[in-house]
Amino acid sequence: MIRIVIENIFFFLLPTLIYIVWIAFTEDEWAGLPTVLRKAPLLRLFVAGAALMFTTLILFSSRSGNRPQDIYVPPSLEGGKLEPGRSLKAPEPELQKP
């Protein structure tokens, strides 16, 4: 869980980090981090970071299509071969007729 949080924070701060590195390499004299951040377009960097974070959340989300009622079968050895984990469709519950 902490890995997911750290990844999201990284993608959120990535535009700001790129901006700081860009200023560090293009300026003749390094004015210091507080001065660079004071002059930074923080609102634009905030919006760019939020857009990047949401984009990565959408792109890297996993959709398995499994329902909560499905049955998970863990990886197992069958016939000397390792079968990957999978889910089996649960039988549909029958409706009771009055």
C-alpha positions in Angstrom: 0.0 0.0 0.0 2.8 2.4 0.8 4.3 1.8 -2.6 1.2 3.0 -4.3 1.1 6.1 -2.2 4.8 6.9 -2.9 4.2 6.3 -6.6 1.3 8.7 -6.7 3.2 11.4 -4.8 6.2 11.0 -7.1 4.0 11.4 -10.2 2.3 14.4 -8.6 5.6 16.1 -7.8 7.4 15.1 -11.1 6.6 18.4 -13.0 7.9 20.4 -10.1 11.1 18.3 -9.9 11.6 18.7 -13.7 11.1 22.4 -13.4 13.7 22.7 -10.6 16.2 20.6 -12.6 15.6 22.7 -15.7 16.2 26.0 -13.8 19.3 24.5 -12.2 20.8 23.7 -15.6 19.8 26.8 -17.5 20.6 29.5 -14.9 24.2 30.7 -14.7 24.1 31.0 -10.9 22.0 28.8 -8.7 19.9 31.1 -6.5 18.9 28.4 -4.1 15.8 26.2 -3.8 13.6 28.7 -1.9 14.2 31.4 -4.4 13.5 29.1 -7.4 10.3 27.8 -5.7 9.2 31.4 -4.9 9.5 32.3 -8.6 8.0 29.0 -9.9 4.5 28.9 -11.5 3.2 26.7 -8.8 -0.4 26.6 -9.9 0.5 25.4 -13.4 2.9 22.8 -11.8 0.1 21.7 -9.4 -2.4 21.2 -12.3 0.2 19.4 -14.4 1.1 17.1 -11.5 -2.6 16.4 -10.8 -3.2 15.6 -14.5 -0.1 13.3 -14.6 -1.1 11.5 -11.4 -4.7 10.9 -12.6 -3.4 9.8 -16.0 -1.1 7.2 -14.4 -3.9 6.0 -12.1 -6.1 5.4 -15.1 -3.4 3.8 -17.3 -2.0 1.5 -14.7 -5.3 0.5 -13.1 -6.1 -3.2 -13.4 -9.5 -4.4 -14.6 -10.0 -8.1 -14.3 -13.7 -8.2 -14.9 -14.2 -10.5 -12.0 -17.3 -10.3 -9.9 -17.2 -10.5 -6.1 -19.0 -13.8 -6.2 -16.4 -15.5 -8.4 -14.2 -18.2 -6.9 -10.5 -17.6 -6.8 -8.3 -20.7 -7.5 -4.7 -20.1 -6.4 -1.7 -21.2 -8.5 -1.1 -24.9 -8.2 0.8 -27.8 -9.6 -1.3 -29.9 -12.0 0.3 -32.8 -13.9 3.8 -31.5 -13.1 3.0 -28.0 -14.6 2.5 -24.8 -12.7 -1.0 -23.5 -13.4 -1.5 -19.8 -12.8 -4.1 -18.4 -10.4 -7.5 -17.8 -12.0 -11.1 -17.2 -11.1 -14.0 -19.3 -11.8 -17.5 -18.0 -12.5 -19.8 -18.6 -9.6 -23.0 -20.3 -10.5 -25.9 -17.9 -10.8 -28.2 -18.0 -7.8 -31.6 -19.4 -8.7 -34.5 -17.1 -8.1 -37.2 -18.5 -5.8 -40.7 -18.5 -7.2 -43.5 -17.8 -4.8 
